[in-house]
């Protein structure tokens, strides 16, 4: 018998009863914390494969008996709940309604009969029902605390004495009943926005009224407005807000100029997309000596014109961000401000909030200052113009552009050396005719001219965050808006590492943040051009946390910055306006603002950013379906871009349009969803379809109403 074997046999097999007591005692001692199975095993000293296997069974049993709560997959804490819980109601059109408690505990099933007709996203109070063996936890809604969604978009079906709104909503299976007197002039077949006014307790259908007639389905404006309405986003500007903006003077008072640093005689320029109208940022460039330059990052001084609490400010705060659909921009600020008064247009005097850097040839910052400034841009370049100068070394201002590009490249190299993660993705764009019909698809990839702008914007944002956040030891930093990106969940990283092992790759999942990030970058570099590239990049992105706004600074993992904020785009982002105001206040010696109130602003901005992103994605999806609608029957090569229990998502290589092969089309076997390994597996044949796999598909259907492309496998 080997020494190793004899040692393992001396490990006593733990008893379930003892483990149960150890687990519950440990978690009761740490009542407000959650732990994964590895952390629990270490804490109660469970070793050996057999012991860990028994521990997993104990944890599963305690969770099923609701002694423990599994607050997120594989993370447990003691159940110290009462019978009444507050949280979020999640409605599904298939009748599977759930309640997500504020305490991050197990989700609770709410049968329709117990829902009080709560809508998706409503804040509700739920009473837990007695737990039955082998049946998931159930509850009943006892109070609706706050309504979230009361407006729905659909097509009107007018009958003799009443009408219905027919929707394709994943959140509401019941059509909305509309009395004839509440149609607002809408006709049968119109696409409209309806607000639910009541849902009687014993009625199958909610009752609503038409509040906006969008137009005929299929019309471009109708469909873009429908996407915005679906997310309760505005598609026009309130008249009183626009009128207030019209009253703002476009002339700059001499007294205001006298208060500011004057850069009007310093060479200054902008680089933006060729179709941009709102120029947030400009560069000034001055040679101080052969190897020392002054680089000014000048940002539109929006908060000079928009005062806290005025009509324009309230509207901007509510919107929180500009929205970029495929064919239009819905600006956060009225166009008079965003495209004219604040926009840093060439040959016009403009007010800025600026960060001025002194840099040497190694891109080392020798000094910097933050100042209010006045500029006069000498030139407006598109990214393509700047790229041509970088590639050829020729053109107006070539010396300045080439020096700035050299500095930006060095900043970029340092950032990646410090552990920044390199997720360079392309953007899908459409060539549209005058009616918004897509004629073609093209892709925009970041080039050196894009990186030039990006690096100096990152530098300015980081510098501003450090000025406020970096304080001497023992001193407390003042409340501020940070752009944070938390470290990946260790369990997700472990799963990612286990997954890439099958392709012969391995990454570090422990050690310093920089070590882990460098290891991930190394993997992303290695897979370039290999069959698994798409698959591994996709899963790596899903492993990452989401970047959000917060007053609680945890740093920005993806950028490898300890301090980071958003300062450089106040025309299109409300958090940047908040940062400008806080920066001005603190530089003038002002007291710290209330953190709780500021955190509420951060949460609202993060939520609105996500909603705007969803609307932008939906507009791209609509144009993809519209573009493919005359290509039904055609065959394309593609890659599996998503695997779900209801089917496979496929992205066409040629044009990046994504469609689905529904599970019903996979009729050669019964396929089971293997979530952990991102695949469907045939029960009889063992045939598998996995994320990143290349396939040939045929376009089967293009449904514009549902913004849905259906594919089948090509024969």
MOCOR-V346706 format. One record per residue. N is the residue number from 1. RES is the residue in one small letter. OMEGA is omega as a letter, one per 40 degrees, with the letter a starting at -180 (NA if undefined). BURIAL is b if it has 9 or more other C-alpha atoms within 8 Angstrom, else e. Layout:
n->N res->RES omega->OMEGA burial->BURIAL
n->N res->RES omega->OMEGA burial->BURIAL
This chain:
n->1 res->x omega->a burial->e
n->2 res->x omega->i burial->e
n->3 res->x omega->a burial->e
n->4 res->x omega->a burial->e
n->5 res->x omega->a burial->e
n->6 res->x omega->i burial->b
n->7 res->x omega->a burial->e
n->8 res->x omega->a burial->e
n->9 res->x omega->i burial->e
n->10 res->x omega->i burial->e
n->11 res->x omega->a burial->e
n->12 res->x omega->i burial->e
n->13 res->x omega->a burial->e
n->14 res->x omega->i burial->e
n->15 res->x omega->a burial->e
n->16 res->x omega->a burial->b
n->17 res->x omega->a burial->e
n->18 res->x omega->a burial->e
n->19 res->x omega->i burial->b
n->20 res->x omega->i burial->b
n->21 res->x omega->a burial->e
n->22 res->x omega->a burial->b
n->23 res->x omega->a burial->b
n->24 res->x omega->i burial->b
n->25 res->x omega->a burial->e
n->26 res->x omega->a burial->b
n->27 res->x omega->i burial->b
n->28 res->x omega->i burial->e
n->29 res->x omega->a burial->e
n->30 res->x omega->a burial->e
n->31 res->x omega->a burial->b
n->32 res->x omega->a burial->e
n->33 res->x omega->i burial->e
n->34 res->x omega->a burial->b
n->35 res->x omega->i burial->b
n->36 res->x omega->a burial->b
n->37 res->x omega->a burial->b
n->38 res->x omega->a burial->e
n->39 res->x omega->i burial->e
n->40 res->x omega->i burial->b
n->41 res->x omega->a burial->b
n->42 res->x omega->a burial->b
n->43 res->x omega->a burial->e
n->44 res->x omega->i burial->b
n->45 res->x omega->i burial->e
n->46 res->x omega->a burial->b
n->47 res->x omega->i burial->e
n->48 res->x omega->a burial->e
n->49 res->x omega->a burial->e
n->50 res->x omega->i burial->e
n->51 res->x omega->a burial->b
n->52 res->x omega->i burial->b
n->53 res->x omega->i burial->e
n->54 res->x omega->i burial->b
n->55 res->x omega->i burial->b
n->56 res->x omega->i burial->b
n->57 res->x omega->i burial->e
n->58 res->x omega->i burial->b
n->59 res->x omega->i burial->b
n->60 res->x omega->a burial->e
n->61 res->x omega->i burial->e
n->62 res->x omega->i burial->b
n->63 res->x omega->a burial->b
n->64 res->x omega->i burial->e
n->65 res->x omega->i burial->e
n->66 res->x omega->i burial->e
n->67 res->x omega->i burial->b
n->68 res->x omega->i burial->b
n->69 res->x omega->i burial->b
n->70 res->x omega->a burial->b
n->71 res->x omega->i burial->b
n->72 res->x omega->a burial->e
n->73 res->x omega->i burial->e
n->74 res->x omega->a burial->e
n->75 res->x omega->a burial->b
n->76 res->x omega->i burial->b
n->77 res->x omega->a burial->b
n->78 res->x omega->i burial->b
n->79 res->x omega->i burial->b
n->80 res->x omega->a burial->e
n->81 res->x omega->i burial->e
n->82 res->x omega->a burial->e
n->83 res->x omega->i burial->e
n->84 res->x omega->a burial->e
n->85 res->x omega->i burial->b
n->86 res->x omega->i burial->b
n->87 res->x omega->a burial->b
n->88 res->x omega->i burial->b
n->89 res->x omega->i burial->b
n->90 res->x omega->a burial->b
n->91 res->x omega->i burial->b
n->92 res->x omega->a burial->b
n->93 res->x omega->i burial->b
n->94 res->x omega->i burial->e
n->95 res->x omega->i burial->b
n->96 res->x omega->a burial->b
n->97 res->x omega->a burial->b
n->98 res->x omega->i burial->b
n->99 res->x omega->i burial->b
n->100 res->x omega->a burial->b
n->101 res->x omega->i burial->b
n->102 res->x omega->a burial->b
n->103 res->x omega->i burial->e
n->104 res->x omega->i burial->e
n->105 res->x omega->a burial->b
n->106 res->x omega->i burial->b
n->107 res->x omega->a burial->b
n->108 res->x omega->i burial->b
n->109 res->x omega->i burial->b
n->110 res->x omega->i burial->b
n->111 res->x omega->a burial->b
n->112 res->x omega->a burial->b
n->113 res->x omega->a burial->e
n->114 res->x omega->a burial->b
n->115 res->x omega->a burial->b
n->116 res->x omega->a burial->b
n->117 res->x omega->i burial->e
n->118 res->x omega->a burial->b
n->119 res->x omega->a burial->b
n->120 res->x omega->i burial->b
n->121 res->x omega->i burial->b
n->122 res->x omega->i burial->b
n->123 res->x omega->a burial->b
n->124 res->x omega->i burial->b
n->125 res->x omega->a burial->b
n->126 res->x omega->i burial->b
n->127 res->x omega->i burial->b
n->128 res->x omega->i burial->b
n->129 res->x omega->a burial->e
n->130 res->x omega->a burial->e
n->131 res->x omega->i burial->e
n->132 res->x omega->a burial->e
n->133 res->x omega->i burial->e
n->134 res->x omega->i burial->e
n->135 res->x omega->a burial->e
n->136 res->x omega->a burial->e
n->137 res->x omega->i burial->b
n->138 res->x omega->i burial->b
n->139 res->x omega->i burial->b
n->140 res->x omega->i burial->b
n->141 res->x omega->i burial->b
n->142 res->x omega->i burial->b
n->143 res->x omega->i burial->e
n->144 res->x omega->a burial->b
n->145 res->x omega->a burial->e
n->146 res->x omega->i burial->e
n->147 res->x omega->i burial->b
n->148 res->x omega->a burial->b
n->149 res->x omega->i burial->b
n->150 res->x omega->a burial->b
n->151 res->x omega->a burial->b
n->152 res->x omega->i burial->b
n->153 res->x omega->i burial->b
n->154 res->x omega->a burial->b
n->155 res->x omega->a burial->b
n->156 res->x omega->i burial->b
n->157 res->x omega->a burial->b
n->158 res->x omega->i burial->b
n->159 res->x omega->a burial->e
n->160 res->x omega->a burial->e
n->161 res->x omega->a burial->e
n->162 res->x omega->i burial->b
n->163 res->x omega->i burial->b
n->164 res->x omega->i burial->b
n->165 res->x omega->i burial->b
n->166 res->x omega->a burial->b
n->167 res->x omega->i burial->b
n->168 res->x omega->a burial->e
n->169 res->x omega->i burial->e
n->170 res->x omega->a burial->e
n->171 res->x omega->a burial->b
n->172 res->x omega->a burial->b
n->173 res->x omega->a burial->b
n->174 res->x omega->i burial->e
n->175 res->x omega->a burial->b
n->176 res->x omega->i burial->b
n->177 res->x omega->a burial->b
n->178 res->x omega->i burial->b
n->179 res->x omega->a burial->b
n->180 res->x omega->a burial->e
n->181 res->x omega->a burial->e
n->182 res->x omega->a burial->b
n->183 res->x omega->i burial->b
n->184 res->x omega->i burial->b
n->185 res->x omega->a burial->e
n->186 res->x omega->a burial->b
n->187 res->x omega->i burial->e
n->188 res->x omega->i burial->e
n->189 res->x omega->i burial->b
n->190 res->x omega->i burial->b
n->191 res->x omega->a burial->b
n->192 res->x omega->i burial->b
n->193 res->x omega->a burial->b
n->194 res->x omega->i burial->b
n->195 res->x omega->i burial->b
n->196 res->x omega->a burial->b
n->197 res->x omega->i burial->b
n->198 res->x omega->i burial->e
n->199 res->x omega->a burial->b
n->200 res->x omega->a burial->e
n->201 res->x omega->a burial->e
n->202 res->x omega->a burial->e
n->203 res->x omega->i burial->e
n->204 res->x omega->a burial->e
n->205 res->x omega->i burial->b
n->206 res->x omega->i burial->b
n->207 res->x omega->a burial->b
n->208 res->x omega->i burial->b
n->209 res->x omega->i burial->b
n->210 res->x omega->i burial->b
n->211 res->x omega->i burial->b
n->212 res->x omega->i burial->e
n->213 res->x omega->a burial->b
n->214 res->x omega->a burial->b
n->215 res->x omega->a burial->b
n->216 res->x omega->i burial->b
n->217 res->x omega->i burial->b
n->218 res->x omega->i burial->e
n->219 res->x omega->a burial->e
n->220 res->x omega->a burial->b
n->221 res->x omega->i burial->e
n->222 res->x omega->a burial->b
n->223 res->x omega->i burial->b
n->224 res->x omega->i burial->b
n->225 res->x omega->i burial->b
n->226 res->x omega->i burial->b
n->227 res->x omega->i burial->b
n->228 res->x omega->a burial->b
n->229 res->x omega->i burial->b
n->230 res->x omega->i burial->b
n->231 res->x omega->a burial->e
n->232 res->x omega->i burial->e
n->233 res->x omega->a burial->e
n->234 res->x omega->i burial->e
n->235 res->x omega->i burial->e
n->236 res->x omega->a burial->e
n->237 res->x omega->i burial->e
n->238 res->x omega->a burial->e
n->239 res->x omega->a burial->e
n->240 res->x omega->i burial->e
n->241 res->x omega->i burial->b
n->242 res->x omega->a burial->b
n->243 res->x omega->i burial->e
n->244 res->x omega->i burial->b
n->245 res->x omega->a burial->b
n->246 res->x omega->a burial->e
n->247 res->x omega->a burial->e
n->248 res->x omega->a burial->e
n->249 res->x omega->i burial->e
n->250 res->x omega->i burial->e
n->251 res->x omega->a burial->e
n->252 res->x omega->a burial->b
n->253 res->x omega->a burial->e
n->254 res->x omega->i burial->e
n->255 res->x omega->i burial->e
n->256 res->x omega->i burial->e
n->257 res->x omega->a burial->b
n->258 res->x omega->a burial->e
n->259 res->x omega->a burial->e
n->260 res->x omega->i burial->b
n->261 res->x omega->a burial->b
n->262 res->x omega->i burial->b
n->263 res->x omega->a burial->b
n->264 res->x omega->a burial->b
n->265 res->x omega->i burial->e
n->266 res->x omega->a burial->e
n->267 res->x omega->a burial->b
n->268 res->x omega->a burial->b
n->269 res->x omega->i burial->b
n->270 res->x omega->i burial->b
n->271 res->x omega->a burial->b
n->272 res->x omega->i burial->b
n->273 res->x omega->a burial->e
n->274 res->x omega->a burial->e
n->275 res->x omega->a burial->e
n->276 res->x omega->i burial->e
n->277 res->x omega->a burial->e
n->278 res->x omega->a burial->b
n->279 res->x omega->a burial->b
n->280 res->x omega->a burial->b
n->281 res->x omega->i burial->b
n->282 res->x omega->i burial->b
n->283 res->x omega->i burial->b
n->284 res->x omega->a burial->b
n->285 res->x omega->i burial->b
n->286 res->x omega->i burial->b
n->287 res->x omega->i burial->e
n->288 res->x omega->i burial->e
n->289 res->x omega->a burial->e
n->290 res->x omega->a burial->e
n->291 res->x omega->i burial->e
n->292 res->x omega->a burial->b
n->293 res->x omega->i burial->b
n->294 res->x omega->a burial->b
n->295 res->x omega->i burial->b
n->296 res->x omega->i burial->b
n->297 res->x omega->a burial->b
n->298 res->x omega->a burial->b
n->299 res->x omega->a burial->b
n->300 res->x omega->a burial->b
n->301 res->x omega->a burial->b
n->302 res->x omega->a burial->b
n->303 res->x omega->i burial->b
n->304 res->x omega->a burial->e
n->305 res->x omega->a burial->e
n->306 res->x omega->a burial->b
n->307 res->x omega->a burial->e
n->308 res->x omega->i burial->e
n->309 res->x omega->i burial->e
n->310 res->x omega->a burial->e
n->311 res->x omega->a burial->e
n->312 res->x omega->a burial->b
n->313 res->x omega->a burial->b
n->314 res->x omega->i burial->b
n->315 res->x omega->i burial->b
n->316 res->x omega->i burial->b
n->317 res->x omega->a burial->e
n->318 res->x omega->a burial->e
n->319 res->x omega->i burial->b
n->320 res->x omega->a burial->b
n->321 res->x omega->i burial->b
n->322 res->x omega->a burial->b
n->323 res->x omega->a burial->b
n->324 res->x omega->i burial->b
n->325 res->x omega->a burial->b
n->326 res->x omega->a burial->b
n->327 res->x omega->a burial->e
n->328 res->x omega->i burial->e
n->329 res->x omega->i burial->e
n->330 res->x omega->a burial->b
n->331 res->x omega->i burial->b
n->332 res->x omega->a burial->b
n->333 res->x omega->i burial->b
n->334 res->x omega->a burial->b
n->335 res->x omega->i burial->e
n->336 res->x omega->i burial->b
n->337 res->x omega->a burial->b
n->338 res->x omega->a burial->b
n->339 res->x omega->a burial->b
n->340 res->x omega->a burial->b
n->341 res->x omega->a burial->b
n->342 res->x omega->a burial->b
n->343 res->x omega->a burial->b
n->344 res->x omega->a burial->b
n->345 res->x omega->a burial->b
n->346 res->x omega->i burial->b
n->347 res->x omega->i burial->e
n->348 res->x omega->i burial->e
n->349 res->x omega->a burial->b
n->350 res->x omega->i burial->b
n->351 res->x omega->a burial->b
n->352 res->x omega->i burial->b
n->353 res->x omega->a burial->b
n->354 res->x omega->i burial->b
n->355 res->x omega->a burial->b
n->356 res->x omega->a burial->b
n->357 res->x omega->i burial->b
n->358 res->x omega->a burial->b
n->359 res->x omega->i burial->b
n->360 res->x omega->a burial->b
n->361 res->x omega->i burial->e
n->362 res->x omega->a burial->e
n->363 res->x omega->i burial->b
n->364 res->x omega->a burial->e
n->365 res->x omega->a burial->b
n->366 res->x omega->i burial->e
n->367 res->x omega->i burial->e
n->368 res->x omega->i burial->b
n->369 res->x omega->i burial->e
n->370 res->x omega->a burial->e
n->371 res->x omega->i burial->b
n->372 res->x omega->a burial->b
n->373 res->x omega->i burial->b
n->374 res->x omega->a burial->b
n->375 res->x omega->i burial->b
n->376 res->x omega->a burial->b
n->377 res->x omega->a burial->b
n->378 res->x omega->a burial->b
n->379 res->x omega->i burial->b
n->380 res->x omega->a burial->b
n->381 res->x omega->i burial->b
n->382 res->x omega->i burial->b
n->383 res->x omega->a burial->b
n->384 res->x omega->i burial->b
n->385 res->x omega->a burial->e
n->386 res->x omega->a burial->b
n->387 res->x omega->i burial->b
n->388 res->x omega->i burial->b
n->389 res->x omega->a burial->b
n->390 res->x omega->a burial->b
n->391 res->x omega->a burial->e
n->392 res->x omega->a burial->e
n->393 res->x omega->a burial->b
n->394 res->x omega->i burial->e
n->395 res->x omega->i burial->e
n->396 res->x omega->i burial->e
n->397 res->x omega->a burial->e
n->398 res->x omega->a burial->b
n->399 res->x omega->a burial->e
n->400 res->x omega->a burial->e
n->401 res->x omega->a burial->b
n->402 res->x omega->i burial->b
n->403 res->x omega->i burial->e
n->404 res->x omega->i burial->b
n->405 res->x omega->i burial->b
n->406 res->x omega->i burial->e
n->407 res->x omega->a burial->b
n->408 res->x omega->i burial->b
n->409 res->x omega->i burial->b
n->410 res->x omega->i burial->b
n->411 res->x omega->a burial->b
n->412 res->x omega->i burial->b
n->413 res->x omega->i burial->e
n->414 res->x omega->a burial->e
n->415 res->x omega->a burial->b
n->416 res->x omega->i burial->b
n->417 res->x omega->i burial->e
n->418 res->x omega->i burial->e
n->419 res->x omega->i burial->b
n->420 res->x omega->a burial->b
n->421 res->x omega->a burial->b
n->422 res->x omega->i burial->e
n->423 res->x omega->i burial->e
n->424 res->x omega->a burial->e
n->425 res->x omega->i burial->e
n->426 res->x omega->i burial->e
n->427 res->x omega->i burial->e
n->428 res->x omega->i burial->b
n->429 res->x omega->a burial->b
n->430 res->x omega->i burial->b
n->431 res->x omega->a burial->b
n->432 res->x omega->i burial->b
n->433 res->x omega->a burial->e
n->434 res->x omega->i burial->e
n->435 res->x omega->i burial->e
n->436 res->x omega->i burial->e
n->437 res->x omega->a burial->b
n->438 res->x omega->i burial->b
n->439 res->x omega->a burial->b
n->440 res->x omega->i burial->e
n->441 res->x omega->i burial->b
n->442 res->x omega->a burial->b
n->443 res->x omega->i burial->e
n->444 res->x omega->i burial->e
n->445 res->x omega->i burial->e
n->446 res->x omega->i burial->b
n->447 res->x omega->a burial->e
n->448 res->x omega->i burial->b
n->449 res->x omega->i burial->b
n->450 res->x omega->a burial->b
n->451 res->x omega->i burial->b
n->452 res->x omega->i burial->b
n->453 res->x omega->a burial->b
n->454 res->x omega->a burial->e
n->455 res->x omega->a burial->b
n->456 res->x omega->i burial->b
n->457 res->x omega->i burial->b
n->458 res->x omega->a burial->e
n->459 res->x omega->i burial->e
n->460 res->x omega->i burial->b
n->461 res->x omega->a burial->b
n->462 res->x omega->a burial->b
n->463 res->x omega->i burial->b
n->464 res->x omega->a burial->b
n->465 res->x omega->a burial->b
n->466 res->x omega->a burial->b
n->467 res->x omega->a burial->e
n->468 res->x omega->a burial->b
n->469 res->x omega->a burial->b
n->470 res->x omega->a burial->b
n->471 res->x omega->i burial->e
n->472 res->x omega->i burial->e
n->473 res->x omega->i burial->e
n->474 res->x omega->i burial->e
n->475 res->x omega->a burial->e
n->476 res->x omega->i burial->e
n->477 res->x omega->i burial->e
n->478 res->x omega->a burial->b
n->479 res->x omega->a burial->b
n->480 res->x omega->i burial->b
n->481 res->x omega->i burial->b
n->482 res->x omega->i burial->b
n->483 res->x omega->a burial->b
n->484 res->x omega->i burial->b
n->485 res->x omega->a burial->b
n->486 res->x omega->i burial->b
n->487 res->x omega->i burial->e
n->488 res->x omega->i burial->b
n->489 res->x omega->a burial->b
n->490 res->x omega->a burial->e
n->491 res->x omega->i burial->e
n->492 res->x omega->i burial->b
n->493 res->x omega->i burial->b
n->494 res->x omega->i burial->b
n->495 res->x omega->i burial->e
n->496 res->x omega->a burial->b
n->497 res->x omega->i burial->b
n->498 res->x omega->a burial->e
n->499 res->x omega->a burial->e
n->500 res->x omega->i burial->b
n->501 res->x omega->a burial->b
n->502 res->x omega->i burial->e
n->503 res->x omega->i burial->e
n->504 res->x omega->i burial->e
n->505 res->x omega->i burial->e
n->506 res->x omega->i burial->e
n->507 res->x omega->i burial->b
n->508 res->x omega->i burial->b
n->509 res->x omega->i burial->b
n->510 res->x omega->a burial->e
n->511 res->x omega->a burial->e
n->512 res->x omega->i burial->e
n->513 res->x omega->a burial->b
n->514 res->x omega->a burial->b
n->515 res->x omega->a burial->b
n->516 res->x omega->a burial->b
n->517 res->x omega->i burial->b
n->518 res->x omega->i burial->b
n->519 res->x omega->i burial->b
n->520 res->x omega->i burial->b
n->521 res->x omega->i burial->b
n->522 res->x omega->i burial->e
n->523 res->x omega->a burial->b
n->524 res->x omega->i burial->b
n->525 res->x omega->a burial->e
n->526 res->x omega->a burial->e
n->527 res->x omega->a burial->b
n->528 res->x omega->i burial->e
n->529 res->x omega->i burial->e
n->530 res->x omega->a burial->e
n->531 res->x omega->a burial->e
n->532 res->x omega->a burial->b
n->533 res->x omega->a burial->b
n->534 res->x omega->a burial->e
n->535 res->x omega->a burial->b
n->536 res->x omega->i burial->b
n->537 res->x omega->a burial->b
n->538 res->x omega->a burial->e
n->539 res->x omega->i burial->b
n->540 res->x omega->i burial->b
n->541 res->x omega->a burial->e
n->542 res->x omega->i burial->e
n->543 res->x omega->a burial->b
n->544 res->x omega->i burial->b
n->545 res->x omega->i burial->b
n->546 res->x omega->i burial->e
n->547 res->x omega->a burial->b
n->548 res->x omega->i burial->b
n->549 res->x omega->i burial->b
n->550 res->x omega->i burial->b
n->551 res->x omega->a burial->b
n->552 res->x omega->a burial->e
n->553 res->x omega->i burial->b
n->554 res->x omega->a burial->e
n->555 res->x omega->i burial->b
n->556 res->x omega->a burial->b
n->557 res->x omega->a burial->b
n->558 res->x omega->a burial->e
n->559 res->x omega->a burial->b
n->560 res->x omega->i burial->b
n->561 res->x omega->i burial->b
n->562 res->x omega->a burial->e
n->563 res->x omega->i burial->b
n->564 res->x omega->i burial->b
n->565 res->x omega->i burial->b
n->566 res->x omega->a burial->b
n->567 res->x omega->a burial->b
n->568 res->x omega->a burial->b
n->569 res->x omega->a burial->b
n->570 res->x omega->i burial->b
n->571 res->x omega->a burial->b
n->572 res->x omega->i burial->b
n->573 res->x omega->a burial->b
n->574 res->x omega->i burial->b
n->575 res->x omega->i burial->b
n->576 res->x omega->i burial->b
n->577 res->x omega->i burial->b
n->578 res->x omega->a burial->b
n->579 res->x omega->i burial->b
n->580 res->x omega->a burial->b
n->581 res->x omega->i burial->b
n->582 res->x omega->a burial->b
n->583 res->x omega->i burial->b
n->584 res->x omega->a burial->e
n->585 res->x omega->a burial->b
n->586 res->x omega->i burial->b
n->587 res->x omega->i burial->e
n->588 res->x omega->i burial->e
n->589 res->x omega->a burial->e
n->590 res->x omega->a burial->e
n->591 res->x omega->i burial->e
n->592 res->x omega->i burial->e
n->593 res->x omega->a burial->e
n->594 res->x omega->a burial->e
n->595 res->x omega->a burial->b
n->596 res->x omega->i burial->e
n->597 res->x omega->a burial->e
n->598 res->x omega->i burial->b
n->599 res->x omega->i burial->b
n->600 res->x omega->i burial->e
n->601 res->x omega->i burial->e
n->602 res->x omega->a burial->b
n->603 res->x omega->i burial->b
n->604 res->x omega->a burial->b
n->605 res->x omega->i burial->b
n->606 res->x omega->i burial->b
n->607 res->x omega->a burial->e
n->608 res->x omega->i burial->b
n->609 res->x omega->a burial->b
n->610 res->x omega->i burial->e
n->611 res->x omega->i burial->b
n->612 res->x omega->i burial->b
n->613 res->x omega->i burial->b
n->614 res->x omega->i burial->e
n->615 res->x omega->i burial->b
n->616 res->x omega->i burial->b
n->617 res->x omega->a burial->e
n->618 res->x omega->i burial->b
n->619 res->x omega->i burial->b
n->620 res->x omega->i burial->b
n->621 res->x omega->a burial->b
n->622 res->x omega->a burial->b
n->623 res->x omega->i burial->b
n->624 res->x omega->i burial->b
n->625 res->x omega->i burial->b
n->626 res->x omega->i burial->b
n->627 res->x omega->a burial->b
n->628 res->x omega->a burial->b
n->629 res->x omega->i burial->b
n->630 res->x omega->a burial->e
n->631 res->x omega->i burial->e
n->632 res->x omega->a burial->b
n->633 res->x omega->a burial->e
n->634 res->x omega->a burial->e
n->635 res->x omega->a burial->b
n->636 res->x omega->i burial->b
n->637 res->x omega->a burial->b
n->638 res->x omega->i burial->b
n->639 res->x omega->i burial->b
n->640 res->x omega->a burial->b
n->641 res->x omega->i burial->b
n->642 res->x omega->i burial->b
n->643 res->x omega->a burial->b
n->644 res->x omega->i burial->b
n->645 res->x omega->i burial->e
n->646 res->x omega->i burial->e
n->647 res->x omega->a burial->b
n->648 res->x omega->i burial->b
n->649 res->x omega->a burial->b
n->650 res->x omega->i burial->b
n->651 res->x omega->a burial->b
n->652 res->x omega->a burial->b
n->653 res->x omega->a burial->b
n->654 res->x omega->a burial->e
n->655 res->x omega->i burial->e
n->656 res->x omega->i burial->e
n->657 res->x omega->a burial->b
n->658 res->x omega->i burial->b
n->659 res->x omega->a burial->b
n->660 res->x omega->i burial->b
n->661 res->x omega->a burial->b
n->662 res->x omega->a burial->b
n->663 res->x omega->a burial->b
n->664 res->x omega->i burial->e
n->665 res->x omega->i burial->e
n->666 res->x omega->a burial->b
n->667 res->x omega->i burial->e
n->668 res->x omega->a burial->e
n->669 res->x omega->i burial->b
n->670 res->x omega->a burial->b
n->671 res->x omega->i burial->b
n->672 res->x omega->a burial->b
n->673 res->x omega->i burial->b
n->674 res->x omega->a burial->b
n->675 res->x omega->a burial->e
n->676 res->x omega->a burial->e
n->677 res->x omega->i burial->e
n->678 res->x omega->a burial->b
n->679 res->x omega->i burial->b
n->680 res->x omega->a burial->b
n->681 res->x omega->i burial->b
n->682 res->x omega->a burial->b
n->683 res->x omega->a burial->b
n->684 res->x omega->a burial->e
n->685 res->x omega->a burial->e
n->686 res->x omega->i burial->e
n->687 res->x omega->a burial->e
n->688 res->x omega->i burial->e
n->689 res->x omega->a burial->b
n->690 res->x omega->i burial->b
n->691 res->x omega->i burial->b
n->692 res->x omega->a burial->b
n->693 res->x omega->i burial->b
n->694 res->x omega->a burial->e
n->695 res->x omega->i burial->b
n->696 res->x omega->a burial->b
n->697 res->x omega->i burial->b
n->698 res->x omega->i burial->b
n->699 res->x omega->a burial->b
n->700 res->x omega->a burial->b
n->701 res->x omega->i burial->b
n->702 res->x omega->a burial->b
n->703 res->x omega->a burial->b
n->704 res->x omega->a burial->b
n->705 res->x omega->a burial->e
n->706 res->x omega->a burial->e
n->707 res->x omega->a burial->b
n->708 res->x omega->i burial->b
n->709 res->x omega->i burial->b
n->710 res->x omega->i burial->b
n->711 res->x omega->i burial->b
n->712 res->x omega->i burial->b
n->713 res->x omega->i burial->b
n->714 res->x omega->a burial->e
n->715 res->x omega->NA burial->e
